[in-house]
Amino acid sequence: MFGGGCSQDNSVLNDLTAQIDALQNEVQLLKENLDSLGQLNLKINTLNRQIGVLQDRIDGLDDLKAQVDFLDSQVKVQADQDSLNDLRAEIDLLNNQLKVLVLQASPNKTTLGRDGAEMALIPAGSFQMGDSKNEPESWMKRSRPIHTVELDAFYMDVNEVTVGQFKQFVNQSGYKYGGDWNDVAKYSPGDDYPMVHVNWDDATAYAKWAGKRLPTEAEWEYAARGRLIGKRYPLGDEMTDDDANWSNTAIGKDKWEYCSPVGSFEANGYGLYDMAGNVYEWCADWYDEGYYSISPAKNPLGPDSGLYRVLRGGFWDNYTNTLWIAYRGGTSPFNRINDLGFRCVSTAPR
């Protein structure tokens, strides 16, 4: 009996041992599975981080695309605006020409252009251009030889373009004026004073906006002579302190330190004011000292190229010999200075 019971106990022990081994195997397998699961979680976390980075990049690309789309729309709007401005300028030119045709038989002064400036009709004709008096000053050589020039009719602004008119141009057109308004105010302290500190591009842009253009050098001199023949100045052969703003005299009618309000002195024979003194005026032409020897006889436009643009008329601090009608000057088209302005012209249809 005793021996049989021992055999039975051994059998039970063997079964328990086998169960323990099986459980240990399962525990080991579970450990291995847990390790694999941990590695899988690590991989999942890594993938999630990578997905987050990619999503941020995608969001950034969406923002960039939105910016590109916005900029593209702005470019299209600007292009449309530029086209609209060009169309408006063409319409203004056509309106001017139509108005001139209607008014040609009427009095010699009228209002033309978007700026509302009064303009005088300068009739077609011919004149002797240049220094007819053979002045001894060396710089007058560039005003010779005297030569006959024939011009078609045109309208010219009665006054130099004013500060107020230029402000209107900037406000209505959105033009980016690169000068200093404080400098303008120092030398022309009011809206009825001539606009100064304008370079050639500023003047040309204004003229285009107004539906006009800058005068040629020949047109300017012809208009300045005001029907007088062979005279030094717009009013005759003498210049007094009552005739113009010059030499910074501040005596007589010339009571201003710098610029004077436009139209403060007597007009010339065509009804034009300040054709001598106050401010120099830009012309359309390139400047060439020797141009008179090769100038065409009819409607000359000046040289095809150059370094300087023509200035005419003298300014508030000049002496009388630089206020002569025949006096020629030139400066860089990029210059903005305190004695330099402009006026516009409009071609009269034939």
RANOR-V369758 format. One record per backbone hydrogen bond with DSSP energy under -0.5 kcal/mol. CO is the residue of the C=O (numbers start at 1). NH is the residue of the N-H. If there is no record, write none. Layout:
BEGIN
co	nh
CO	NH
CO	NH
END
This chain:
BEGIN
co	nh
1	5
2	6
3	7
4	8
5	9
6	10
7	11
8	12
9	13
10	14
11	15
12	16
13	17
14	18
15	19
16	20
17	21
18	22
19	23
20	24
21	25
22	26
23	27
24	28
25	29
26	30
27	31
28	32
29	33
30	34
31	35
32	36
33	37
34	38
35	39
36	40
37	41
38	42
39	43
40	44
41	45
42	46
43	47
44	48
45	49
46	50
47	51
48	52
49	53
50	54
51	55
52	56
53	57
54	58
55	59
56	60
57	61
58	62
59	63
60	64
61	65
62	66
63	67
64	68
65	69
66	70
67	71
68	72
69	73
70	74
71	75
72	76
73	77
74	78
75	79
76	80
77	81
78	82
79	83
80	84
81	85
82	86
83	87
84	88
85	89
86	90
87	91
88	92
89	93
90	94
91	95
92	96
93	97
94	98
95	99
96	100
97	101
98	102
99	103
100	104
103	106
108	121
110	112
110	119
112	117
113	116
117	112
118	158
119	110
120	122
120	156
121	123
122	154
125	151
127	129
127	149
129	147
130	132
131	134
137	140
138	141
139	142
140	143
141	144
143	131
147	129
149	127
150	299
151	125
153	348
154	122
155	346
156	120
158	273
161	195
162	166
163	167
164	168
165	169
166	170
167	171
168	172
169	173
170	174
175	177
179	181
180	183
180	184
181	185
182	186
183	187
184	188
187	259
188	190
190	193
191	164
192	262
193	163
199	203
200	204
201	205
202	206
203	207
204	208
205	209
206	210
207	211
207	212
208	211
210	114
213	345
215	284
216	220
217	221
218	222
219	223
220	224
221	225
222	226
223	226
225	228
228	230
232	325
233	236
236	233
240	243
240	244
241	254
244	246
245	278
246	249
251	254
253	255
260	194
261	264
268	271
272	268
277	279
278	316
280	341
281	312
285	310
286	303
288	291
290	293
291	294
291	295
297	150
303	286
307	333
308	287
309	331
310	283
311	329
312	281
313	277
315	247
315	318
316	248
318	247
319	322
320	323
324	327
329	311
331	309
332	335
333	200
333	201
337	197
337	340
339	280
339	341
340	198
341	282
342	161
343	215
344	157
345	213
346	155
347	349
END
